């Protein structure tokens, strides 16, 4: 029998994704879930309740443990003891009792309160559609406003006020133009296929906008050819304008105003979708805004490395019929970043290196005319209290639909890892699904510049990898685990499992059990079976599959909340979890049998 690591708790119906849950209750629930999941505080689990202690204060919460050790709590039953009685948890009191410095607690409570505030604004001012099921892809990028289902700071957006949230958050679907700078060429690094800046911008901009910007530049300098264009998010421009004052005064930078097409923020906020010409590039711009665990700037080194990574992936895709059948890539084909590579070092260039720059990603409209949706939609709940995917489940049946979803999404990403040696950060925000009337067709991957990892010795075709030392000087003395190349395949498996399972499909597993009584154990059994089928197909040698070992019982996962507790933004934190795909005895037999068959085939 398949061995389930899911612990039984209270009846499944108790653990619905409550639409009546207040923003503060949701924040408290997700904070406590993360505390328990990441083992920040020890707990006892008895009769469907978790009991734990923080700063000599007792707590109890009603819930259960699900796949990959994820904790699922019911927000109506989150209690703290005061005297002899149990009372509902208050957010400020909970944060005050956390095992963190006062500085960290002050920052955390600010982000949590901002999350609550922006959720309340959404509830008050945004019209909730009866159903989002018929919306287009671009409309869904705005309408899916639930935020991260695990991280308690799921809508913190530190630095945004409610006016910024309305203007630049995806929920309000507000449209805006980019602002533009002209920067001396010696302070810019550019990576694109066009033969010149002029040719590149004529492709990216409408002629009128191109002429407008150059006219404004020509009025400010007698040497316009010494400058190159750089777009800036309008919020970011206001944020960094004081830091550019000296550069503008010294005529190293000119501000050219707003121009060009109108854009709308995607779910990720900093990636913008062109609403005038949808087939044109998605524009990714840095923001000095904190959301979940990260400052949403863009690491300077990655901006001009992005096209090289995309070219690498495209080369592999073009040589692999299996990937072509099930996967679409959205290449990041151009990047412009600040660089102090000239003869005159300027402090403002280094100071703003991660805060100014742009990445151009191909639009989904260039790759398919079929229906597409963000992967996050698969776990959304509509106003009728049914899942977004309900019509599809009713039409195809839960098991049939799920098996095909696994086939077109999990297995191609797995194939890229085990066959070629490349792991991608395939969380629900980075994935799209192409479908036909709800029947999954292909998985669509994006956002490679900060999410790709590999181990040099595990690459199937190492000669195809970019020569990173030629892309940026920072790579020349870099150590493994610092940028894209890892020291161990364990890191690749962790990235694959974390992003695709722990913080992604694990939520779909719970949803299917809640709403369709489809047992979570059976969900993981189907994925287990899909991996077995892949092994039997012989697309990848058994030795390579054994190196990754997706069936290891105890694995490491990233501790996102612990990262918040640290005052070192670059620090990494991990904790052990149980793998519901693990079955040591059966997997050992299967792998040994396949390995023996492979050896016999080679010897004959």
C-alpha positions in Angstrom: 0.0 0.0 0.0 1.0 3.6 -0.6 2.2 5.0 2.7 0.5 8.3 3.6 2.2 10.7 6.0 -0.9 12.8 6.3 -2.2 12.8 9.9 -5.9 12.5 10.5 -7.5 15.6 12.1 -11.0 16.9 12.3 -13.5 16.3 9.5 -12.5 17.7 6.1 -15.4 20.1 5.9 -14.1 22.0 8.9 -11.1 23.2 6.9 -12.7 25.2 4.2 -11.1 28.3 2.8 -13.5 30.6 4.6 -14.7 33.6 2.6 -16.1 34.9 5.9 -12.7 35.0 7.4 -11.7 38.5 8.3 -8.3 39.8 7.1 -6.9 39.9 10.6 -8.0 36.4 11.3 -6.4 35.2 8.1 -3.2 36.9 9.0 -3.2 35.4 12.4 -4.0 31.9 11.0 -1.3 32.0 8.4 1.2 33.3 11.0 0.4 30.5 13.4 0.5 27.9 10.6 4.0 29.1 9.6 5.2 29.1 13.2 4.2 25.5 13.6 5.2 24.3 10.1 8.6 25.8 10.4 9.1 24.4 13.9 9.8 27.9 15.3 8.1 26.7 18.4 7.5 23.0 19.5 4.0 21.8 19.8 1.9 18.9 21.0 -0.9 17.6 18.6 -3.8 16.0 20.4 -7.4 15.3 19.4 -7.3 17.7 16.5 -5.6 20.6 18.5 -2.1 22.0 18.4 -0.8 23.1 21.8 2.3 25.4 22.0 3.9 28.0 24.2 5.4 31.4 23.3 7.1 33.6 25.9 5.4 31.7 28.7 2.0 32.2 27.1 -0.1 29.1 26.2 -1.9 28.7 22.8 -4.1 26.1 21.3 -5.4 25.9 17.7 -7.7 23.5 15.9 -6.3 22.0 12.8 -4.5 19.1 11.1 -1.3 18.1 9.4 -1.4 17.6 5.6 1.0 16.6 2.9 4.7 17.7 3.2 3.9 18.5 6.9 1.9 21.6 6.0 -0.2 22.8 9.0 -3.9 23.7 8.2 -5.8 25.6 10.9 -9.4 26.7 11.3 -9.4 30.5 11.9 -12.4 30.3 14.2 -10.4 28.2 16.7 -7.2 30.1 17.4 -6.9 30.6 21.2 -4.6 32.0 23.9 -4.9 31.3 27.6 -5.5 34.2 29.9 -5.8 33.0 33.5 -8.0 29.9 33.4 -9.9 30.8 30.2 -9.2 30.6 26.5 -9.6 33.7 24.4 -9.2 34.5 20.7 -5.7 35.5 19.7 -4.9 39.2 19.2 -2.3 39.9 16.5 -0.2 42.4 18.4 0.0 40.2 21.4 1.0 37.2 19.3 3.8 39.1 17.5 5.0 40.5 20.8 5.5 37.0 22.1 7.5 35.8 19.1 11.1 34.6 19.5 12.7 37.5 17.6 14.4 40.8 18.3 12.3 43.9 19.0 13.5 45.4 15.7 12.2 42.3 13.8 8.9 42.3 15.7 8.4 46.0 14.9 9.0 45.4 11.2 6.8 42.3 11.2 3.8 43.9 12.9 4.0 46.8 10.5 3.9 44.4 7.5 1.1 42.4 9.0 -1.0 45.4 9.7 -0.4 46.7 6.2 -1.6 43.4 4.9 -4.7 43.7 6.9 -5.2 47.3 5.8 -4.9 46.6 2.1 -7.2 43.5 2.3 -9.8 45.7 4.0 -9.4 48.3 1.3 -10.0 45.6 -1.4 -13.1 44.4 0.4 -14.4 48.0 0.8 -13.7 49.4 -2.6 -13.4 46.6 -5.2 -16.4 45.0 -6.7 -16.3 41.2 -6.2 -17.4 39.5 -9.4 -19.9 36.7 -9.0 -17.5 34.5 -11.0 -14.1 35.0 -12.5 -14.3 31.8 -14.5 -14.9 33.5 -17.8 -12.3 36.2 -17.5 -9.3 36.5 -19.9 -5.8 35.8 -18.7 -5.0 39.6 -18.3 -8.2 40.1 -16.4 -7.4 37.2 -14.1 -4.0 38.7 -13.3 -6.0 41.5 -11.7 -9.0 39.7 -10.4 -7.2 37.0 -8.5 -6.4 39.1 -5.4 -6.2 36.4 -2.6 -2.4 36.7 -2.2 0.0 34.0 -1.0 -1.9 31.2 0.7 1.0 30.4 3.1 3.0 33.6 3.9 1.3 35.8 6.6 2.7 39.0 4.9 0.9 38.1 1.7 -0.1 41.7 0.9 2.4 43.8 2.9 3.7 45.9 0.1 5.7 47.9 2.5 6.2 51.4 1.1 2.8 51.5 -0.6 0.0 53.6 0.9 -3.6 53.0 -0.1 -3.3 55.5 -2.9 -0.3 53.6 -4.3 -2.2 50.3 -3.8 -5.1 51.7 -5.9 -2.8 53.1 -8.6 -0.2 50.3 -8.9 -1.5 47.2 -7.3 -3.0 44.6 -9.7 -6.4 44.4 -7.9 -7.7 47.8 -9.1 -6.6 47.1 -12.7 -5.5 50.7 -13.0 -3.5 51.5 -16.2 -0.5 53.8 -16.3 2.4 54.8 -18.4 6.1 54.2 -17.7 8.4 57.0 -16.8 11.6 57.4 -18.7 15.2 58.4 -18.0 18.0 59.1 -20.4 21.3 57.8 -18.8 24.8 58.3 -20.2 25.7 55.1 -22.0 28.8 54.6 -20.0 26.6 53.9 -16.9 24.4 51.4 -18.6 24.8 47.8 -19.6 22.4 46.4 -22.3 21.7 42.9 -23.5 19.5 42.4 -26.5 19.6 41.0 -30.0 19.0 44.2 -31.9 21.9 45.7 -33.7 21.5 49.1 -32.0 19.6 51.0 -29.3 17.7 52.8 -32.1 16.5 49.5 -33.7 15.6 48.0 -30.3 13.5 50.9 -29.2 11.8 51.3 -32.5 10.7 47.7 -32.1 9.5 48.2 -28.5 8.0 51.7 -28.7 5.4 53.2 -31.0 7.0 55.7 -33.4 5.3 58.7 -31.8 6.5 57.7 -28.3 10.1 57.2 -29.6 10.1 60.6 -31.3 8.5 62.2 -28.2 11.3 60.9 -25.9 14.1 62.0 -28.2 12.6 65.4 -28.7 12.5 65.9 -24.9 16.1 64.7 -24.6 17.3 66.9 -27.4 16.0 70.0 -25.6 18.1 69.1 -22.5 21.4 68.2 -24.1 23.5 68.9 -27.2 24.8 65.3 -27.2 21.7 63.1 -27.2 23.6 60.3 -28.8 25.6 59.9 -25.6 22.5 58.8 -23.8 20.3 55.7 -23.8 16.7 55.2 -22.7 15.7 53.5 -19.4 12.1 53.0 -18.3 11.1 53.4 -14.6 8.0 52.4 -12.8 6.2 55.6 -11.8 6.1 54.7 -8.1 9.8 53.9 -8.2 10.6 57.2 -9.9 9.1 59.1 -7.0 10.9 56.8 -4.5 14.4 57.2 -5.9 14.1 60.7 -7.4 16.1 62.3 -4.4 18.8 59.7 -4.9 19.3 60.8 -8.5 19.4 64.5 -7.8 23.2 64.8 -8.1 23.3 62.7 -11.2 20.6 64.9 -12.8 22.4 68.1 -11.8 25.6 66.8 -13.3 23.8 65.8 -16.5 24.6 62.2 -16.2 20.9 61.4 -16.2 17.9 63.3 -17.7 14.3 62.8 -16.7 12.1 62.6 -19.8 8.6 62.2 -18.2 5.9 59.7 -18.9 5.4 58.2 -22.4 4.4 55.2 -24.4 1.8 52.5 -24.0 -0.3 51.9 -20.9 0.4 49.0 -18.6 -1.4 47.1 -15.8 0.3 45.4 -12.9 0.3 41.6 -12.9 -0.2 39.5 -9.7 3.5 39.9 -9.0 3.1 43.8 -8.9 6.5 44.6 -10.5 5.8 42.8 -13.8 3.6 44.9 -16.0 1.3 43.8 -18.9 0.9 46.0 -22.0 -2.9 46.7 -22.2 -2.7 48.7 -25.5 -0.6 46.1 -27.4 -1.0 42.8 -25.5 1.5 41.0 -27.8 4.3 43.3 -26.8 6.7 42.7 -23.9 5.8 42.2 -20.3 8.0 44.7 -18.5 9.6 43.8 -15.2 10.8 46.8 -13.2 12.3 46.9 -9.7 10.3 48.4 -6.8 11.7 49.4 -3.4 8.8 47.6 -1.8 8.7 44.5 0.5 6.2 41.8 0.0 6.2 38.4 1.7 9.8 37.7 2.5 11.6 39.8 -0.1 12.5 43.3 -1.2 11.1 43.6 -4.7 14.1 45.2 -6.4 15.9 43.2 -9.1 19.4 41.9 -8.5 21.6 43.9 -10.8 23.7 41.0 -12.1 20.5 39.1 -13.2 19.1 41.7 -15.5 21.5 41.3 -18.4 22.1 37.6 -17.6 18.3 37.0 -18.1 18.6 36.7 -22.0 21.5 34.2 -21.7 19.4 32.0 -19.4 16.4 32.2 -21.7 18.5 31.4 -24.7 19.9 28.4 -22.9 16.5 27.1 -22.0 15.2 27.7 -25.5 18.1 25.7 -27.0 17.2 22.7 -24.8 13.5 23.1 -25.5 14.1 23.1 -29.3 16.2 19.9 -29.0 13.6 18.0 -26.9 10.3 16.8 -28.4 8.9 16.0 -25.0 9.3 19.5 -23.7 7.9 20.9 -27.0 4.8 18.7 -26.5 4.0 19.8 -23.0 5.8 23.1 -22.2 5.9 26.7 -23.3 8.7 29.1 -22.3 8.2 32.8 -22.0 11.8 34.1 -22.7 13.3 37.1 -21.1 14.8 38.4 -24.3 16.3 41.7 -23.3 17.7 43.5 -20.2 19.1 47.0 -19.4 20.9 47.6 -16.1 23.1 50.2 -14.4 26.8 49.5 -14.6 29.9 51.2 -13.3 32.1 49.7 -16.0 33.3 53.0 -17.4 36.3 55.0 -16.5 34.5 57.3 -14.1 33.1 55.6 -11.1 29.9 57.1 -9.8 28.6 56.2 -6.3 24.9 56.6 -7.4 25.3 53.9 -9.9 26.3 51.3 -7.3 23.7 52.6 -4.8 20.9 52.3 -7.3 22.2 49.2 -9.1 19.3 46.9 -7.9 16.7 49.8 -8.0 16.9 50.8 -11.6 16.8 48.4 -14.6 14.4 46.6 -16.8 13.8 43.0 -18.1 11.7 42.4 -21.2 9.7 39.1 -21.3 7.8 37.8 -24.3 4.0 38.0 -23.9 1.9 34.9 -23.7 0.0 36.2 -26.7 3.1 35.6 -28.9 3.0 31.9 -28.0 -0.7 30.7 -27.9 -4.1 31.9 -28.9 -5.7 29.3 -26.6 -7.2 30.0 -23.2 -4.6 30.5 -20.5 -4.8 31.2 -16.8 -2.4 31.7 -13.9 -1.7 28.5 -11.9 -2.9 30.3 -8.8 -6.5 30.2 -10.2 -6.6 26.4 -9.6 -7.1 27.0 -5.9 -9.3 30.1 -6.0 -12.8 30.0 -4.5 -15.6 31.9 -6.2 -18.6 33.8 -4.8 -20.8 30.7 -5.1 -18.4 29.1 -2.6 -17.2 26.6 -5.2 -13.7 26.3 -6.6 -12.8 28.2 -9.7 -12.2 24.8 -11.3 -15.6 23.4 -10.3 -17.1 23.3 -13.9 -14.0 21.4 -15.1 -14.2 18.9 -12.2 -17.9 18.4 -12.9 -17.3 17.9 -16.6 -14.2 15.6 -16.5 -14.2 14.1 -13.0 -11.7 14.8 -10.3 -9.2 11.9 -11.0 -9.3 12.2 -14.8 -8.7 15.9 -14.7 -6.0 15.8 -12.1 -4.1 13.0 -13.8 -3.9 15.1 -16.9 -2.9 18.2 -15.0 0.0 16.2 -13.5 1.0 14.9 -16.9 1.2 18.3 -18.5 2.6 20.3 -15.6 4.5 18.2 -13.0 6.2 15.8 -15.4 7.6 18.3 -17.9 9.2 20.4 -15.1 10.5 17.1 -13.6 11.9 16.1 -17.1 13.8 19.4 -17.4 15.4 18.7 -14.0 16.3 15.0 -14.3 17.0 14.9 -18.1 18.8 18.2 -18.5 19.9 19.1 -15.0 18.0 22.4 -14.6 15.6 23.3 -11.7 13.2 26.2 -12.0 11.2 28.0 -9.3 7.9 26.6 -10.4 5.6 28.1 -7.8 2.0 29.0 -8.7 2.8 32.6 -9.6 5.5 31.6 -12.1 3.3 29.0 -13.9 0.4 29.4 -16.4 -1.8 26.7 -17.8 -2.9 26.6 -21.4 -6.3 24.8 -21.5 -9.2 24.0 -23.8 -12.5 24.3 -21.9 -10.7 23.5 -18.7 -8.8 20.5 -20.1 -5.1 21.2 -19.5 -3.0 21.4 -22.6 0.5 22.8 -21.7 2.3 24.3 -18.8 3.8 27.8 -19.4 6.9 28.8 -17.5 8.3 32.3 -16.9 10.6 34.4 -14.7 14.0 32.6 -15.1 16.5 35.3 -14.2 16.2 34.8 -10.4 14.8 31.2 -10.3 17.1 28.9 -12.3 19.5 26.6 -10.6 21.9 23.8 -11.8 24.8 21.7 -10.6 27.6 21.7 -13.2 28.4 18.0 -12.9 24.7 17.1 -13.3 24.1 19.0 -16.5 23.5 16.6 -19.4 25.0 19.0 -21.9 27.4 21.3 -20.0 28.7 22.9 -23.1 25.4 24.6 -23.7 25.5 26.4 -20.4 26.3 30.1 -20.5 29.9 31.1 -19.7 28.9 33.2 -16.7 32.3 34.7 -16.1 31.9 36.5 -19.5 28.4 37.8 -18.5 29.3 39.7 -15.4 32.5 40.3 -13.4 30.7 39.4 -10.2 30.5 35.7 -11.3 34.2 35.4 -11.8 35.0 34.9 -8.1 31.6 33.6 -7.1 31.2 30.5 -5.0 28.7 27.7 -5.5 25.2 28.4 -4.0 25.7 32.1 -4.5 24.1 32.6 -7.9 22.8 29.9 -10.3 25.2 27.0 -9.9 24.7 24.9 -6.8 27.1 22.6 -4.9 24.7 19.7 -4.6 21.7 18.2 -6.4 20.0 18.3 -3.0 19.4 22.0 -3.7 17.8 21.2 -7.1 15.4 18.7 -5.5 14.6 21.2 -2.8 13.7 24.0 -5.3 11.6 21.6 -7.3 9.7 20.2 -4.3 9.3 23.5 -2.5 7.9 25.5 -5.3 5.9 22.8 -7.2 4.6 20.8 -4.2 5.1 22.3 -0.7 3.9 25.8 -1.5 1.8 25.0 -4.6 0.1 21.7 -5.4 -0.2 20.9 -1.7 -2.9 23.6 -1.6 -4.7 22.0 -4.6 -4.6 18.6 -2.8 -6.4 20.1 0.2 -8.9 21.9 -1.9 -9.9 18.8 -3.8 -10.4 16.9 -0.6 -12.4 19.7 1.0 -14.8 20.2 -1.9 -14.9 16.9 -3.7 -14.0 14.3 -1.0 -11.0 13.3 -3.2 -8.6 12.0 -0.5 -5.3 13.8 -0.3 -3.6 10.4 0.0 -4.9 9.6 -3.5 -3.7 13.0 -4.8 -0.1 12.1 -3.9 -0.6 8.5 -5.1 -1.4 9.9 -8.6 1.8 12.0 -8.6 3.7 9.0 -7.2 2.3 6.9 -10.1 3.2 9.7 -12.7 6.8 9.5 -11.5 6.8 5.7 -11.9 5.3 6.0 -15.4 8.1 8.5 -16.3 10.7 6.1 -15.0 9.3 3.2 -17.1 9.2 5.4 -20.2 13.0 5.4 -20.2 13.3 9.1 -21.1 16.0 9.6 -18.4 18.5 7.1 -17.2 17.9 5.5 -13.8 21.3 6.7 -12.4 20.2 10.3 -12.9 16.8 9.7 -11.3 18.5 8.1 -8.3 20.7 11.2 -7.8 17.6 13.4 -7.4 15.6 10.8 -5.4 12.2 12.4 -5.3 11.0 9.6 -3.0 13.4 10.4 -0.1 11.3 10.3 3.1 12.8 13.3 5.0 13.6 16.3 3.0 14.5 19.9 3.6 12.3 22.9 2.7 12.8 26.6 2.9 11.7 28.4 6.1 10.1 31.6 4.8 9.0 33.0 8.2 12.4 32.3 9.8 13.9 34.4 7.0 11.6 37.2 8.2 13.0 36.7 11.7 16.5 37.2 10.5 18.1 40.6 10.2 20.3 39.2 7.3 18.4 39.5 4.1 20.7 37.1 2.2 20.5 34.4 4.9 18.9 31.0 4.0 16.8 28.9 6.5 15.5 25.4 6.1 13.7 22.8 8.1 12.9 19.1 7.7 9.5 17.8 6.5 8.0 14.5 5.6 7.6 13.5 2.0 4.2 12.0 1.2 5.7 10.5 -2.0 8.1 8.4 0.0 7.9 4.6 0.1 11.4 3.3 0.6 10.8 -0.4 0.1 8.7 -0.2 -3.0 10.9 2.5 -4.6 14.0 0.6 -3.9 12.5 -2.4 -5.7 11.3 -0.3 -8.7 14.6 1.5 -9.1 16.7 -1.7 -8.8 14.5 -3.5 -11.3 14.8 -0.6 -13.8 18.5 -0.2 -13.2 19.0 -4.0 -13.8 17.0 -3.8 -17.0 19.1 -0.9 -18.2 22.4 -2.7 -17.5 21.1 -5.9 -19.2 20.1 -3.8 -22.2 23.5 -2.2 -22.4 25.4 -5.5 -22.1 23.4 -7.1 -24.8 
